[in-house]
Amino acid sequence: MSDLKERLEPLMCNEVWGGNRKIVRAVQLSSLTAWVASLPLNEHEGGGDLYYMSVCGNDVISRVALADVSGHGQMVSATTEVLHRLFRENIDTWDQSDFMRGLNETFLLSGQNKYATAIILSFHRVTGQLAFCNAGQLPPLWYHARAKTWGWLNEDDGLAVTEAFGLPIGLIPGTDYRQTVVTLEPSDLLVLYTDGITEAENDAGQSLDREQLLNWAREAAIDSPEALGRALLERHKSFQGKCRSDDETLLVLQREKAALVSSLGDVVGNDQMLAAR
């Protein structure tokens, strides 16, 4: 990868961007800056990791998703592309739990005989609310800028769950999912990642895990999503050496320091879009 700073690509209203090919790029969403590095095992072909971003709702809502289809490399690329198409078709489903339920059923009907972990997030630039739904994906890292502390973006543990709840998509028909809503404060950071990052091994047979990734984040520069993402990738590359065995994706998000909204009149009614059902 080049050491040159990636050019920031803005997404316009109703624009959709993503895929499963190699990419290292910064993307400007609505009051949210993203940086993604996705590295398929065979970097000249698509892999099983899917990154997805869009801006909609009169430029008020930013949606970000990360998915990981079982398997890796070219053998799952076609399935990942089917999943990408389903993401696009469900773009107007605002409630994250509805989105995930529909995605699960449609993915099963597609006959792919694969499953995928996934996390979908929507950010409201006016209220600062972040709604998310997790289908078996590892929890993102969350940097709380005001407190200057790191933790995890977890679903509410206080709710009762059913046996078929929050499972990866494509496993069981009728799986239920829940939406959790939190407030993302100015300058807060989120780090999303696939298991190709946290399940890496080095040539001594030592395994990485998400706690180690969290420790690396605590030691890294947080000047920007790109600075943090590159620091984590460098630590990961140094640890893993030549023992790479899976697709790898890091996606770093940061809320802007101050949301600039010229008028609230154009977003009346959108405040309820991210309310938990």
Legacy VTK file of the C-alpha trace (Angstrom):
# vtk DataFile Version 3.0
C-alpha trace
ASCII
DATASET POLYDATA
POINTS 277 float
0.000 0.000 0.000
1.091 3.496 -0.762
2.174 5.780 2.040
0.408 8.671 0.328
-2.729 9.959 1.996
-5.853 8.586 0.361
-8.036 11.098 -1.474
-11.330 11.704 0.345
-14.232 10.608 -1.871
-17.566 12.297 -1.029
-20.823 10.358 -1.425
-23.752 12.385 -2.754
-27.362 11.920 -1.645
-28.750 8.511 -2.702
-25.321 7.367 -3.887
-24.299 3.807 -3.023
-20.711 2.593 -2.837
-19.107 -0.703 -1.882
-18.011 -4.117 -3.043
-15.704 -7.026 -2.311
-12.612 -5.987 -4.241
-9.318 -4.656 -2.963
-9.658 -1.065 -1.843
-7.937 1.416 0.440
-9.897 4.642 0.469
-11.356 7.445 2.584
-15.029 8.250 1.985
-17.011 11.289 3.166
-20.552 10.518 4.293
-23.043 12.899 5.904
-21.197 14.312 8.969
-19.301 11.034 9.090
-15.861 10.225 7.689
-15.031 6.645 6.768
-11.810 4.885 5.855
-11.867 1.343 4.532
-9.100 -1.108 3.717
-10.357 -4.359 2.233
-7.775 -6.917 1.155
-9.042 -10.163 -0.392
-6.775 -13.171 0.073
-6.145 -13.062 -3.650
-5.848 -9.303 -4.097
-6.494 -9.490 -7.853
-9.953 -11.057 -7.335
-12.997 -10.503 -5.172
-13.313 -12.121 -1.764
-15.846 -12.905 0.943
-15.665 -9.559 2.756
-18.281 -7.002 1.703
-18.151 -3.289 2.560
-21.097 -1.019 1.802
-21.877 2.685 2.266
-24.679 5.008 1.233
-26.169 8.419 1.955
-29.940 8.863 1.784
-32.895 10.535 3.493
-32.237 14.024 2.065
-28.550 13.723 2.954
-29.443 13.117 6.609
-28.872 9.378 7.005
-25.572 7.591 6.370
-25.681 3.807 6.204
-22.604 1.608 6.605
-22.435 -2.176 6.502
-19.756 -4.832 6.766
-20.349 -8.494 6.005
-18.218 -11.615 5.869
-19.401 -14.591 3.804
-18.263 -17.998 5.061
-15.112 -19.107 3.276
-12.666 -16.819 1.548
-11.140 -15.851 -1.758
-12.570 -16.320 -5.225
-14.694 -19.332 -4.235
-17.123 -17.085 -2.330
-16.865 -13.982 -4.512
-20.051 -14.730 -6.467
-22.035 -15.222 -3.247
-20.691 -11.942 -1.880
-21.835 -10.155 -5.023
-25.354 -11.579 -4.532
-25.326 -10.233 -0.970
-24.201 -6.825 -2.245
-27.153 -6.722 -4.624
-29.525 -7.556 -1.771
-28.055 -4.719 0.286
-28.831 -2.301 -2.531
-32.385 -3.606 -2.976
-33.149 -3.070 0.719
-31.674 0.421 0.966
-35.019 2.062 1.823
-35.735 -0.229 4.793
-34.998 2.172 7.632
-35.318 -0.062 10.663
-32.119 -2.094 10.948
-33.857 -5.152 12.410
-36.363 -5.194 9.518
-33.467 -4.781 7.108
-31.625 -7.772 8.593
-34.712 -9.995 8.745
-35.457 -9.309 5.098
-31.846 -9.848 4.158
-31.790 -13.208 5.966
-34.924 -14.513 4.250
-33.927 -13.308 0.783
-30.401 -14.667 1.128
-31.835 -18.073 2.085
-34.157 -18.015 -0.924
-31.262 -17.182 -3.232
-29.983 -20.742 -2.775
-26.374 -19.765 -2.063
-25.906 -22.461 0.620
-23.660 -20.054 2.460
-24.021 -17.918 5.541
-22.596 -14.505 6.365
-21.981 -12.479 9.478
-22.985 -8.850 9.071
-23.400 -5.566 10.900
-25.475 -2.663 9.590
-25.342 0.871 11.006
-27.278 4.048 10.232
-26.165 7.463 11.464
-28.473 10.492 11.757
-26.399 13.619 11.250
-28.811 15.932 13.107
-29.491 13.934 16.285
-26.178 12.082 16.376
-28.058 8.802 16.853
-26.465 5.618 15.583
-28.782 2.656 15.039
-27.196 -0.723 14.438
-28.069 -4.385 14.097
-25.594 -7.233 14.409
-25.917 -10.668 12.800
-23.047 -12.613 14.328
-20.374 -10.057 13.487
-17.674 -9.261 16.054
-18.491 -6.068 18.022
-16.874 -2.860 16.741
-14.363 -0.930 18.830
-15.735 2.394 20.096
-13.590 5.364 21.058
-15.451 7.832 23.283
-13.779 11.146 22.461
-15.168 13.083 25.416
-13.946 10.538 27.979
-10.912 9.523 25.896
-11.642 5.857 26.505
-11.976 2.770 24.317
-14.649 0.094 24.586
-17.028 -1.991 22.483
-20.186 -1.184 20.549
-22.426 -3.905 21.990
-26.117 -4.607 21.675
-28.306 -4.049 24.734
-27.758 -7.063 26.980
-30.881 -6.264 28.990
-33.332 -7.616 26.406
-34.578 -11.186 26.384
-33.522 -13.222 23.357
-34.964 -16.212 21.574
-33.041 -19.302 20.560
-32.821 -18.143 16.930
-31.725 -14.569 17.580
-29.002 -12.479 15.995
-27.539 -15.403 14.066
-25.547 -14.937 10.862
-27.771 -14.433 7.830
-28.468 -17.461 5.667
-28.559 -20.007 8.500
-32.125 -20.332 9.816
-35.430 -19.010 8.401
-37.308 -16.754 10.793
-34.251 -15.614 12.722
-35.049 -12.463 14.661
-32.808 -9.427 15.010
-32.918 -6.340 17.197
-31.922 -2.758 16.648
-29.903 -0.849 19.224
-29.678 2.952 19.236
-26.807 4.876 20.825
-25.511 8.429 20.529
-22.298 8.932 18.628
-20.668 12.045 20.058
-18.543 14.452 17.978
-15.082 12.976 17.214
-16.100 9.484 18.416
-14.516 6.652 16.417
-15.751 3.177 15.491
-13.578 0.352 14.159
-15.339 -2.435 12.256
-13.395 -5.527 11.210
-13.790 -9.040 9.854
-12.421 -12.182 11.475
-9.564 -12.237 8.972
-8.143 -9.483 11.183
-8.752 -10.920 14.647
-8.151 -14.597 13.862
-4.764 -14.051 12.249
-1.841 -16.211 13.327
1.886 -15.606 13.158
4.644 -18.027 12.160
5.034 -19.079 15.810
1.417 -20.288 15.893
0.258 -17.460 18.151
-3.259 -16.183 17.520
-4.490 -12.625 17.503
-7.850 -11.771 19.103
-10.131 -8.774 19.468
-8.677 -7.804 22.838
-5.266 -7.404 21.221
-6.825 -5.277 18.485
-8.343 -3.106 21.209
-4.943 -2.740 22.884
-3.397 -1.693 19.573
-6.137 0.919 19.136
-5.363 2.366 22.570
-1.743 2.841 21.502
-2.483 4.244 18.029
-2.805 7.805 16.770
-6.420 8.943 16.517
-5.894 12.048 14.401
-8.240 10.713 11.721
-9.917 7.467 10.610
-7.110 6.987 8.105
-4.359 7.481 10.698
-5.970 4.982 13.055
-6.737 2.475 10.300
-3.230 2.530 8.879
-1.696 2.171 12.341
-3.818 -0.913 13.036
-2.993 -2.422 9.638
0.724 -1.925 10.202
0.555 -3.638 13.601
-1.460 -6.448 12.055
0.958 -6.879 9.164
3.937 -6.924 11.526
2.279 -9.562 13.736
1.098 -11.810 10.925
4.126 -11.738 8.669
3.616 -14.072 5.702
1.042 -16.298 7.409
-2.001 -14.729 5.799
-4.926 -17.133 5.288
-8.134 -15.106 4.970
-9.726 -11.994 3.488
-9.123 -8.950 5.707
-11.171 -5.771 6.098
-10.910 -2.797 8.451
-13.489 -0.010 8.349
-12.988 3.062 10.553
-15.699 5.683 11.097
-15.552 9.048 12.830
-18.278 11.566 13.526
-17.255 15.084 12.579
-16.363 17.489 15.364
-19.405 19.675 14.691
-22.425 18.846 12.588
-23.249 21.667 10.196
-26.975 21.754 9.536
-28.310 24.843 7.799
-31.946 24.127 8.508
-33.918 21.604 10.496
-36.988 22.088 8.345
-35.887 19.559 5.735
-35.418 16.794 8.266
-38.663 17.020 10.213
-39.950 13.511 10.709
-36.582 11.864 10.156
-35.818 11.929 13.878
-38.143 8.996 14.362
-36.543 6.879 11.625
-33.869 5.567 13.941
-36.060 5.050 16.982
-35.855 1.497 18.314
-38.942 -0.580 17.587
LINES 1 278
277 0 1 2 3 4 5 6 7 8 9 10 11 12 13 14 15 16 17 18 19 20 21 22 23 24 25 26 27 28 29 30 31 32 33 34 35 36 37 38 39 40 41 42 43 44 45 46 47 48 49 50 51 52 53 54 55 56 57 58 59 60 61 62 63 64 65 66 67 68 69 70 71 72 73 74 75 76 77 78 79 80 81 82 83 84 85 86 87 88 89 90 91 92 93 94 95 96 97 98 99 100 101 102 103 104 105 106 107 108 109 110 111 112 113 114 115 116 117 118 119 120 121 122 123 124 125 126 127 128 129 130 131 132 133 134 135 136 137 138 139 140 141 142 143 144 145 146 147 148 149 150 151 152 153 154 155 156 157 158 159 160 161 162 163 164 165 166 167 168 169 170 171 172 173 174 175 176 177 178 179 180 181 182 183 184 185 186 187 188 189 190 191 192 193 194 195 196 197 198 199 200 201 202 203 204 205 206 207 208 209 210 211 212 213 214 215 216 217 218 219 220 221 222 223 224 225 226 227 228 229 230 231 232 233 234 235 236 237 238 239 240 241 242 243 244 245 246 247 248 249 250 251 252 253 254 255 256 257 258 259 260 261 262 263 264 265 266 267 268 269 270 271 272 273 274 275 276
